[in-house]
Each structure stands twice: as C-alpha cells, then as structure tokens.
C-alpha cells in the first residue's frame, strides 16, 4: 500500500494555486483580519462579536484606528 505524501511542502503546494483578491482602488492584495468587538446587550451583559474583514491600503487606517 502506498502512503500519501503528507509533508509541509506538499500541503503548501496544494494551496499555492489560490490567488489573493486584489483591491480595485489601490491594487494591493487584501489581508483577512479578525475583528473582535465587545458589545453590551439589552440585559446589560457584555458579549464578544467576531467579524472577519478584508483590509488593504485603502481601509487600513479605518480598521486599525
């Protein structure tokens, strides 16, 4: 029985065909960032809200401010 190639290099080569999305305004590739914000609900309990957003040079200052 043959064994599958499970090296790190093979895993990286498998995902190498994926192309990063590019911003139409600045031409830079998007970087995906998870934004966690704390919000208080009606009862007064704090909850954490997680969003994944695409960041480039255009909206970098808005997202990291």
Backbone as CSV, one residue per row, in Angstrom:
resi,resn,N_x,N_y,N_z,CA_x,CA_y,CA_z,C_x,C_y,C_z
1,UNK,0.840,-1.182,0.000,0.000,0.000,0.000,0.886,1.247,0.000
2,UNK,0.539,2.166,-0.854,1.290,3.413,-0.929,0.812,4.391,0.141
3,UNK,1.728,5.154,0.636,1.397,6.144,1.659,1.312,7.523,1.014
4,UNK,0.337,8.304,1.439,0.175,9.650,0.897,1.323,10.537,1.356
5,UNK,1.663,11.492,0.503,2.717,12.450,0.835,2.111,13.523,1.735
6,UNK,2.518,13.561,2.996,1.927,14.498,3.958,2.958,15.451,4.522
7,UNK,3.861,15.918,3.709,4.873,16.853,4.179,4.304,18.270,4.159
8,UNK,4.987,19.150,4.838,4.568,20.549,4.877,4.628,21.156,3.477
9,UNK,5.658,20.809,2.720,5.809,21.348,1.367,4.645,20.922,0.476
10,UNK,4.178,19.684,0.615,3.060,19.233,-0.206,1.771,19.953,0.174
11,UNK,1.601,20.247,1.450,0.407,20.976,1.889,0.424,22.410,1.360
12,UNK,1.605,23.030,1.356,1.710,24.395,0.851,1.507,24.430,-0.662
13,UNK,2.010,23.432,-1.363,1.844,23.379,-2.811,0.378,23.179,-3.182
14,UNK,-0.347,22.469,-2.345,-1.763,22.241,-2.591,-2.541,23.557,-2.576
15,UNK,-2.179,24.485,-1.689,-2.869,25.764,-1.586,-2.231,26.864,-2.400
16,UNK,-1.174,26.566,-3.146,-0.452,27.597,-3.893,-1.250,28.117,-5.082
17,UNK,-2.204,27.362,-5.582,-2.965,27.792,-6.748,-4.002,28.856,-6.404
18,UNK,-4.246,29.095,-5.131,-5.219,30.101,-4.730,-4.623,31.485,-4.929
19,UNK,-5.374,32.372,-5.560,-4.908,33.721,-5.840,-5.609,34.675,-4.886
20,UNK,-4.838,35.573,-4.256,-5.398,36.540,-3.323,-6.224,37.571,-4.086
21,UNK,-7.333,37.977,-3.484,-8.156,39.005,-4.108,-7.442,40.341,-3.987
22,UNK,-7.600,41.182,-5.008,-6.891,42.451,-5.085,-7.899,43.591,-5.044
23,UNK,-7.564,44.646,-4.317,-8.415,45.830,-4.211,-8.436,46.563,-5.552
24,UNK,-9.622,46.930,-6.047,-9.674,47.633,-7.332,-9.159,49.072,-7.255
25,UNK,-9.175,49.692,-6.067,-8.725,51.082,-5.938,-7.204,51.197,-5.886
26,UNK,-6.575,50.455,-4.951,-5.133,50.620,-4.741,-4.300,49.521,-5.388
27,UNK,-4.919,48.408,-5.772,-4.189,47.329,-6.420,-3.446,46.414,-5.472
28,UNK,-3.579,46.628,-4.169,-2.916,45.792,-3.175,-3.790,44.578,-2.857
29,UNK,-3.180,43.441,-2.536,-3.989,42.272,-2.153,-4.621,42.475,-0.777
30,UNK,-5.817,41.930,-0.619,-6.500,42.016,0.662,-5.823,41.115,1.684
31,UNK,-5.811,41.556,2.933,-5.346,40.737,4.041,-6.548,40.510,4.951
32,UNK,-6.879,39.256,5.208,-8.039,38.937,6.031,-7.663,39.063,7.501
33,UNK,-8.458,39.836,8.261,-8.192,40.116,9.662,-9.465,39.861,10.458
34,UNK,-9.323,39.239,11.623,-10.467,39.012,12.504,-10.576,40.197,13.463
35,UNK,-11.739,40.841,13.478,-12.001,41.986,14.346,-12.941,41.528,15.448
36,UNK,-12.525,41.703,16.704,-13.333,41.318,17.853,-13.740,42.595,18.582
37,UNK,-15.044,42.773,18.756,-15.542,43.945,19.473,-16.450,43.482,20.605
38,UNK,-16.453,44.238,21.698,-17.317,43.907,22.830,-18.542,44.814,22.783
39,UNK,-19.702,44.223,22.977,-20.958,44.964,22.934,-21.813,44.575,24.125
40,UNK,-22.529,45.550,24.661,-23.431,45.314,25.778,-24.837,45.141,25.234
41,UNK,-25.505,44.040,25.587,-26.860,43.816,25.088,-27.884,44.493,25.991
42,UNK,-29.169,44.288,25.710,-30.248,44.955,26.437,-30.278,44.574,27.915
43,UNK,-29.873,43.376,28.249,-29.899,42.890,29.627,-28.731,43.463,30.434
44,UNK,-27.700,43.944,29.735,-26.539,44.504,30.397,-25.359,43.559,30.455
45,UNK,-25.413,42.492,29.661,-24.342,41.503,29.628,-23.426,41.818,28.453
46,UNK,-22.109,41.764,28.685,-21.139,42.006,27.633,-20.970,40.754,26.785
47,UNK,-21.007,40.922,25.477,-20.813,39.833,24.518,-19.691,40.231,23.563
48,UNK,-19.005,39.238,23.041,-17.962,39.486,22.053,-18.497,39.154,20.670
49,UNK,-18.284,40.063,19.736,-18.727,39.882,18.365,-17.487,39.788,17.482
50,UNK,-17.392,38.706,16.707,-16.236,38.482,15.848,-16.632,38.631,14.388
51,UNK,-15.853,39.399,13.637,-16.059,39.572,12.201,-14.717,39.390,11.502
52,UNK,-14.735,38.786,10.333,-13.539,38.687,9.508,-13.710,39.684,8.374
53,UNK,-12.770,40.631,8.265,-12.863,41.680,7.253,-11.607,41.675,6.383
54,UNK,-11.753,42.174,5.167,-10.630,42.302,4.243,-10.033,43.696,4.384
55,UNK,-8.729,43.751,4.609,-8.038,45.022,4.820,-6.998,45.208,3.721
56,UNK,-6.940,46.427,3.171,-5.910,46.787,2.201,-5.414,48.184,2.566
57,UNK,-4.635,48.794,1.714,-4.096,50.133,1.991,-5.201,51.181,2.086
58,UNK,-6.307,50.982,1.363,-7.397,51.965,1.339,-8.097,52.091,2.689
59,UNK,-8.424,50.965,3.316,-9.187,51.000,4.561,-8.360,50.593,5.779
60,UNK,-7.051,50.589,5.652,-6.164,50.175,6.729,-6.297,51.082,7.965
61,UNK,-6.335,52.387,7.765,-6.410,53.316,8.889,-7.752,53.242,9.608
62,UNK,-8.823,52.993,8.865,-10.150,52.859,9.473,-10.239,51.619,10.352
63,UNK,-9.655,50.526,9.888,-9.771,49.256,10.612,-8.852,49.197,11.812
64,UNK,-7.661,49.797,11.739,-6.712,49.703,12.846,-6.800,50.893,13.801
65,UNK,-7.687,51.837,13.562,-7.795,53.009,14.441,-8.567,52.697,15.697
